[in-house]
Amino acid sequence: MKFQYKEDHPFEYRKKEGEKIRKKYPDRVPLASSTS
């Protein structure tokens, strides 16, 4: 199974987004999902 989001966005971008989400919601786990 290929993940389009992972292919479209480099690791550094995804890491930065995850850190931003963790700062905003420290008690939650960041999850990136795509719609079909």
C-alpha positions in Angstrom: 0.0 0.0 0.0 1.4 3.4 -1.0 0.8 6.5 1.0 0.3 9.6 -1.3 0.8 12.1 1.5 4.1 10.5 2.5 5.3 10.6 -1.2 4.1 14.2 -1.7 5.6 15.7 1.5 9.3 15.3 2.5 10.1 14.0 6.0 11.2 17.4 7.3 7.9 18.9 6.3 5.9 16.1 8.0 8.1 16.3 11.1 7.5 20.1 11.4 3.8 19.6 11.0 3.8 17.0 13.7 5.7 19.2 16.1 3.3 22.1 15.4 0.3 19.8 16.2 2.0 18.4 19.3 2.5 22.0 20.6 -1.2 22.8 20.0 -2.5 19.6 21.4 0.0 18.2 23.8 -2.3 15.4 25.1 -3.1 14.0 21.7 -1.2 12.0 19.0 -0.8 13.7 15.6 -2.2 11.6 12.8 -2.2 12.5 9.1 -4.8 10.8 7.0 -6.0 11.1 3.5 -9.5 10.7 2.1 -10.3 8.3 -0.6 
